[in-house]
Amino acid sequence: MNTRVGKLIEVIVHMRVLIFALLTVGSILLFAENAAAQNVASNETYSRARTASSRRVFVRSKSLLVRGAVVEEKLLKNTEFKQLGLSITRDESDADIILELRHDLLTMYVFTVVEVKTQTVIAGGKLSSLGGTVADKVAKRFVKAMSGNQP
């Protein structure tokens, strides 16, 4: 009879541990759901609060040698970029402007700036990789072009 009582106590202890684990997991999932809902609400508030003067730029590089992230970095380091009210986005559907870079011939690169809403090419150019980095040259030319294209 003592072995039955011992096994019963052991089962009760295991059941308590299991119930505690289920309650803990349930609390964690509830907390995560609330946090996700708050995140969605704050994102909606942010997008509504964004002013019409700030424009988001998506950088698309079709070149294997110059990555979009490098061009983004050069743009963010450029003080005039921020003064123009421009910012970088990684979400293409959230962009107002797309800066596209592609490799043309040997050391030549072509960049185009497209206004997303109208699908109009508002700037572009061709540059060489000789005498400096392509990303830096693209960033400088982009900022120069955008300073002449203020809304």
C-alpha positions in Angstrom: 0.0 0.0 0.0 2.9 2.3 0.7 4.1 2.0 -2.9 0.6 3.0 -4.2 0.6 6.1 -2.0 4.2 6.9 -3.1 3.2 6.6 -6.8 0.1 8.7 -6.2 2.1 11.4 -4.6 4.6 11.2 -7.5 1.8 11.6 -10.0 0.3 14.5 -8.1 3.7 16.3 -8.1 4.1 15.7 -11.9 0.6 17.0 -12.5 1.4 20.2 -10.5 4.6 20.7 -12.5 2.7 20.1 -15.8 -0.1 22.6 -14.8 2.6 25.2 -13.8 4.3 24.8 -17.1 1.1 25.1 -19.1 0.1 28.3 -17.1 3.6 29.8 -17.8 3.4 29.0 -21.5 -0.1 30.5 -21.7 1.0 33.7 -19.9 4.0 34.1 -22.3 1.8 33.6 -25.4 -0.7 36.1 -24.0 2.0 38.6 -23.4 3.5 38.1 -26.9 0.1 38.6 -28.5 -0.4 41.9 -26.5 3.0 43.1 -27.5 2.4 42.3 -31.2 -0.9 44.2 -31.1 0.8 47.2 -29.5 3.5 47.1 -32.1 0.9 47.2 -34.9 -0.9 50.1 -33.3 2.4 52.1 -32.9 3.3 51.4 -36.5 0.0 52.7 -37.7 0.4 55.8 -35.5 3.9 56.4 -36.9 2.8 56.1 -40.5 -0.1 58.6 -39.9 2.1 61.0 -38.0 4.7 61.1 -40.8 4.7 64.4 -42.5 4.1 64.9 -46.2 7.5 66.6 -46.5 9.5 63.5 -45.5 10.2 61.2 -48.4 11.4 57.6 -48.1 14.0 56.2 -50.4 14.4 52.5 -51.3 17.8 51.6 -52.7 17.8 48.7 -55.3 21.1 47.6 -56.6 21.2 45.2 -59.5 25.0 45.2 -59.4 26.8 42.3 -57.9 29.8 44.5 -57.0 27.9 47.3 -55.2 25.3 46.3 -52.7 22.3 48.5 -51.8 23.3 48.5 -48.2 26.6 50.3 -49.0 24.7 53.0 -51.0 22.3 53.4 -48.0 25.2 53.8 -45.6 26.8 56.5 -47.8 23.4 58.3 -48.1 22.9 58.2 -44.3 26.4 59.7 -43.8 25.5 62.6 -46.1 24.3 65.6 -44.0 22.4 67.1 -46.9 20.4 63.9 -47.4 18.9 64.4 -43.9 18.4 68.1 -44.5 16.3 67.3 -47.6 13.9 65.4 -45.3 14.8 62.1 -46.9 15.0 58.7 -45.1 15.9 55.2 -46.0 13.3 52.4 -46.1 13.9 48.7 -46.6 10.3 48.1 -47.6 9.8 48.9 -51.3 6.1 49.3 -50.9 6.7 52.0 -48.3 9.0 54.0 -50.6 8.2 57.4 -52.2 11.4 57.2 -54.3 13.4 54.3 -55.7 17.1 54.7 -56.3 18.2 52.0 -58.7 21.8 51.1 -59.5 23.0 48.7 -62.2 26.3 47.8 -63.8 26.6 48.9 -67.4 30.1 48.2 -69.0 33.3 47.3 -67.3 33.7 50.3 -64.9 30.5 52.1 -65.8 27.4 52.2 -63.6 24.0 53.7 -64.3 21.6 55.0 -61.7 18.0 56.1 -62.0 15.7 57.8 -59.5 12.0 57.0 -59.9 9.1 58.7 -58.2 6.9 55.8 -57.2 3.6 57.5 -57.2 3.8 58.7 -60.8 6.4 56.1 -62.0 8.4 59.0 -63.5 12.2 59.0 -63.8 13.1 62.2 -62.0 16.9 61.9 -62.2 19.6 59.6 -63.5 23.1 59.4 -64.7 26.1 57.3 -65.6 29.3 57.2 -63.6 32.6 55.4 -63.5 34.1 53.3 -60.7 37.5 54.8 -61.4 38.7 57.4 -58.9 36.5 56.6 -56.0 33.8 54.3 -54.7 30.7 53.8 -56.8 28.4 54.0 -53.7 29.9 57.3 -52.6 29.5 58.8 -56.1 25.9 57.6 -56.4 25.0 59.0 -53.0 26.5 62.4 -53.9 24.9 62.5 -57.3 21.5 61.4 -55.8 21.6 64.2 -53.2 22.6 66.8 -55.8 19.7 65.7 -58.0 17.2 65.7 -55.2 18.2 69.1 -54.0 17.0 70.4 -57.4 13.8 68.3 -57.2 12.1 69.5 -54.0 8.4 69.0 -53.8 
